[in-house]
């Protein structure tokens, strides 16, 4: 008996030690790159009035008219400059564009094919990183476009980094819009990648979350089910999505600029959490003010131990551009005026611009074509106010989660397994077949699936009640008498 006891203690010690060591290497123990937060892609080029006015100018598709055309009210780009830029553009490479934080836009053009963009620290400040030209092109033009109200758009000779971020002050000076110049990404880089063309028709993948605000407490949960996956590298067996949540306090809030131009100005980071996709994000602000909540996906490939969840997954961040190049990953943001009131909503049913900023817009229910559309419209508008709106939104999200996505995917992938004696069992093809059949069933019987889930819930309730009643061992004291009669 003593030998058995010692062996048991030894085995238990090994399990505890193995679990503890595995925890050291779990989730984000291996940071992908110190530069991952440097780049935040700008989907629009929005110029704000440099004279202090409330007007803005969107030049996302019209900027070339100001640079090489005659649309600018004032320009320091002469005929030689314009001819040079036209030659660079016709070659299809050698230029980048970025959105500067104060509402101006920067353009860099070079015909030097040796030009490269690199990540580096700025001015020896370890917290401030940038993505910019670090080589010395033989020739180039760098221009800055500014807006001065009305039709006054001016072009100046000026230059700055493509992306520039100070993590200590949480100041983002530049956001890249486009880059055809090759970028030298650091080893393990898993951050955003600027597009090399404006003709990016890839499906957009971004969080869709419900939110609830009660006084100073903010809760959000991502419910996007339409997420792509891939076959993990050898040695890993699952693909896992996490959500990077960030809450910013606005230094000032200018509603006149509109949501596209970023009403939340001079934001300061107040909370940052990386959670599994199914986990609830919760944060309580310290004081009443305007805040902005931002969510962005992180994708990992992991090895899941047989003892999971006792032993955490062993994970690495992946490069989205390498493993999932056919998708464009962006963030989702929502502004909140936290003033003691209760509020709830769902970004998937709100109006969101191409940058991922979402806002509530009430639908006009008086112009609906039929009575059912009018009822739906009134129901959706009612979700934005009232004491019961958190529960109603939760119910709506539950129903939405049962709907088959446009491109159903499996979120659980397994590596192929070698069969002793020769042969290979392809989990990837097997999993693909199972996923396709499941999608067909869900598409054909969506109502049946809902009914089955409801019946299973009733069965589970009955089992729980039976267990409680048996523990009481007295039929007269049954918790729910009617269930068993």
C-alpha positions, 0 to 999 in steps of 0.5 A: 500500500505504501508503494502505491501511495508513493507512486500515486504522489509521484504521478500527481507531482508529474501532472502538476509540473507538466500542467504548470510548465504548459501554462508558461507556454500557453496562449500569448506567452510567445509574442509575435512581434514588438511592432504588431501595434505600429500599423493601423490601416486607414480605409479612408483618406479624410481631410479635416479643416485646418482653419478649425471649421467643421467641414471635412473632405474625403479624397479616398478616390480623388487624391490624384486630381489634386496631385497630378491634376488641377483640382488643388487650389494651391500646389507645390508640385510643378510640372516636373513633379507631376511628370515624375509621379505619373511615371511612378504610378504607371510602373505600378510600384514605388509609392505609399500613402498615409493618413496623418493624425491631424487630418492631413494626408502624406504621399511618397513617390520614388522610381528607385526600385531598391526602396524598402519600408522598414520598422524601426524605433523613432529618435531612440525612444523605445516606445515609439515605433514607425514604418517608413523609408530607411533606405536612401532612394536616388530620387523621390517626391514627398507631398502633403495634402491639407484642407482649408474649408470650402474647395480649398485643398492645398499640396505641399512638399513634406514628408513623414513616416507611413505608420508612427505609433507611441505606445507610452502616450498611445499616440498614433501619428500616421495610419497607412492607406496604401503601399506598393513599396516592398515592406520588410516585416520583422520575424513573427509579425502578426499585425496589420498589413497595408494593401498594395492596391485599392482594388481589394475585393477580399471579404472583410473579417471583423468582430461583430459584438453586442454591448451593454452599458450600465452606468460605468460598466461596459460589457461586450461579446463578439458573436461573429460565426463566419470566420475563415480557418486553415489547416494548422502546421504540423504539430498543431491541431486547432485554429483559435480566434481571440479578440483584442479589446481596447477602451480609449477615453476621448481627450475631446469629442467633436460630433461635427466631424462625423463618425468617419472622421473620428469624433473621438480625438486625442484618445488615451488607452484605459484598458486592454485585454486579449480574450478568447472569442467566446469570452465576455469583455468587461470594463468599468470606467473611472469617470463619465466621459466619451469613450471608444471601444475597439475590437480586432481579431488575433488568430493562432494555431495551437496544440490542444492537449488531451487534458484540456482545459486543465492544461492550457493550449500551446499557441503561436500567433500567425501571420494573417497575410501568410495563412489567410491571404484571401481575407482582409482583417479589420477592426470594429469600433463604437463610441460611447457617451458614458453619462450614467444611463443604460444602453445596449446594442449590436454592431452587426445591425448598426451602420458601420463605415469602411474603417469599422466605426459603427453607430446607431441609426434608427430606421424610418418605419413609416416607409416600410412596404408591408406590415411585417416590415413595419413590425420588424422596423419597430422592433429593431428601433425598440432595442436601442432604448428601454429597460429590457433591451439587453435581454432583447438584444441577447435574444436577437443575437442568439437567433442570429447565431443560428443562421447559416453564414454565407460561407460556412467554415469549420473553426476546428482543424486537425492535422493529418495522422500517420497510421502505424504500418503505413498510410496517412489519415487525412483529417483535413479532407475528413473535416472538410467533408463533415463541415460541408454536410453540416452546412447542408443540413443547417441550410435545409433545416434551420427551423428543425435545428432550432426545435431540436435545440429547444427540446434538448434544453427541456430535456436538460431541465427535466434531468436537473429537476429529477436530480434535485428531487431525488436528493430531496427524497420526498415527493411532497418537497419536489422543487417543480412538482408538475415536471414529474407528474 
